[in-house]
Amino acid sequence: MDPRLDHDRVLRHDSDLEEVLELLLDRALNPRQMWLLFLDADGRLTGPIMPCDDYPLDPFRLDEIDDLGLLPCAEILAVWIGGLIAAIDAAQAVIVWERRGPREFTDDERAWAGAMAVECGAEGVGLRAQFVLHDDGIRQLTADDHLV
């Protein structure tokens, strides 16, 4: 096993996290998918690595959820991620937006990244970072990339 994937490795910097994600996910294979990964309080990967396909195109689309009511999709996703973090005793989530294509960010990715940053903040959900997995590897989406 590659020592950079050691289960006890603390991912102190986003560059450490990016390196591990590139080793785990490599390059985009799916036309459109989201990955959820989790970190413990010390910054180590923990819990499942979850692929999620078929998420809505519009993070602001309203959906009705029985126990939450009518909410934007991004808020529903933030609440769901918060529940997963609590269930697996993690501290933070990492979102990777996968899609085929070049490394440049799309409007879709910027919209989702911005909406998730806002909604996770509003829900008190620890969102460590967001990345885009593309044809040539992985690239971090920072606040400068999705703030308008």
Phi, psi and omega per residue, in radians:
M1 nan 2.503 3.091
D2 -1.143 2.202 -3.110
P3 -1.077 -0.367 3.102
R4 -1.219 -0.253 3.110
L5 -1.751 0.209 3.128
D6 -0.942 2.284 -3.096
H7 -1.026 -0.495 -3.111
D8 -1.576 0.025 -3.124
R9 -1.186 2.215 3.076
V10 -1.531 2.211 -3.108
L11 -1.694 1.392 -3.035
R12 -1.214 -0.641 -3.041
H13 -2.006 2.681 3.103
D14 -1.063 -0.509 3.094
S15 -1.159 -0.597 3.053
D16 -1.136 -0.767 3.129
L17 -1.102 -0.777 3.125
E18 -1.055 -0.720 3.124
E19 -1.071 -0.787 -3.138
V20 -1.155 -0.743 3.124
L21 -1.079 -0.701 3.126
E22 -1.143 -0.644 3.091
L23 -1.178 -0.688 -3.103
L24 -1.324 -0.770 -2.990
L25 -1.811 -0.393 3.073
D26 1.107 -1.583 -3.078
R27 -2.446 2.831 -3.111
A28 -1.162 2.321 3.042
L29 -2.060 -0.388 -3.051
N30 -1.817 2.564 -3.137
P31 -1.110 -0.608 -3.119
R32 -2.891 1.998 -3.108
Q33 -2.717 2.671 3.063
M34 -2.031 2.453 3.061
W35 -1.992 2.418 3.014
L36 -1.998 2.279 3.049
L37 -2.251 2.779 -3.039
F38 -2.295 2.603 3.120
L39 -2.142 2.530 3.058
D40 -1.442 -3.096 -3.071
A41 -1.110 -0.396 3.120
D42 -1.585 -0.092 3.133
G43 1.582 0.408 3.068
R44 -1.754 2.549 3.044
L45 -1.038 2.411 3.128
T46 -2.572 2.826 3.058
G47 1.178 -2.888 -3.076
P48 -1.357 2.772 2.909
I49 -1.839 1.996 -2.946
M50 -1.959 2.024 2.976
P51 -1.448 2.440 3.137
C52 -2.343 1.942 3.100
D53 -1.799 3.035 3.060
D54 1.092 0.608 3.025
Y55 -1.405 2.713 -3.042
P56 -1.048 2.656 3.092
L57 -1.211 -0.604 -3.037
D58 -1.946 2.021 -3.139
P59 -1.171 -0.282 -3.097
F60 -1.715 -0.047 3.089
R61 -1.062 2.417 3.140
L62 -1.539 2.319 3.063
D63 -2.246 2.578 3.117
E64 -1.633 2.175 3.088
I65 -2.110 2.294 -3.026
D66 -0.849 -0.909 -3.034
D67 -1.554 -0.097 -3.101
L68 -2.045 -0.416 -3.082
G69 1.602 -2.718 -3.097
L70 -1.577 1.995 -3.059
L71 -2.443 2.753 2.999
P72 -1.114 2.562 -3.118
C73 -0.964 -0.686 -3.129
A74 -1.119 -0.648 3.109
E75 -1.195 -0.713 3.089
I76 -1.045 -0.791 3.135
L77 -1.105 -0.714 3.126
A78 -1.091 -0.750 3.103
V79 -1.089 -0.762 3.140
W80 -1.087 -0.784 3.116
I81 -1.091 -0.728 3.090
G82 -1.027 -0.707 3.082
G83 -1.124 -0.697 3.099
L84 -1.135 -0.756 3.117
I85 -0.998 -0.803 3.136
A86 -1.137 -0.732 -3.078
A87 -1.137 -0.603 -3.101
I88 -1.791 0.137 3.118
D89 1.017 0.744 3.062
A90 -1.648 3.060 3.124
A91 -1.982 -0.580 -3.056
Q92 -2.531 2.772 3.045
A93 -1.998 2.733 3.012
V94 -2.212 2.323 3.101
I95 -1.943 2.312 3.036
V96 -2.094 2.107 3.105
W97 -1.637 1.947 -3.111
E98 -1.735 2.419 2.999
R99 -2.893 2.658 3.074
R100 -1.278 2.529 3.086
G101 2.344 -3.061 -3.075
P102 -1.289 3.049 -3.060
R103 -1.291 -0.305 -3.128
E104 -1.135 2.447 -3.141
F105 -1.263 2.511 3.087
T106 -1.664 2.865 3.073
D107 -1.056 -0.638 3.113
D108 -1.045 -0.820 -3.138
E109 -1.149 -0.735 3.111
R110 -1.083 -0.738 3.138
A111 -1.115 -0.828 -3.137
W112 -1.152 -0.747 -3.131
A113 -1.092 -0.768 3.117
G114 -1.122 -0.791 3.141
A115 -1.109 -0.705 -3.137
M116 -1.219 -0.647 3.085
A117 -1.068 -0.789 -3.140
V118 -1.148 -0.873 -3.056
E119 -1.202 -0.680 3.085
C120 -1.124 -0.697 3.074
G121 -1.076 -0.783 -3.128
A122 -1.143 -0.580 -3.119
E123 -1.560 -0.058 -3.105
G124 1.255 0.462 -3.134
V125 -1.611 2.197 3.119
G126 -1.236 1.898 3.086
L127 -1.953 1.809 -3.051
R128 -1.200 -0.830 -3.066
A129 -2.898 2.862 3.040
Q130 -2.276 2.512 -3.107
F131 -2.363 2.816 2.984
V132 -2.036 2.205 3.044
L133 -1.696 2.085 -3.043
H134 -2.214 -3.000 -3.067
D135 -1.046 -0.529 -3.042
D136 -1.865 0.078 3.132
G137 2.494 -2.438 -3.056
I138 -2.335 2.594 -3.109
R139 -2.517 2.343 -3.135
Q140 -1.331 2.403 3.021
L141 -1.702 1.900 3.140
T142 -1.688 3.015 3.123
A143 -1.006 -0.644 3.116
D144 -1.076 -0.456 -3.115
D145 -1.404 -0.451 -3.069
H146 -2.067 -0.104 3.054
L147 -1.417 2.345 -3.131
V148 -1.870 nan nan
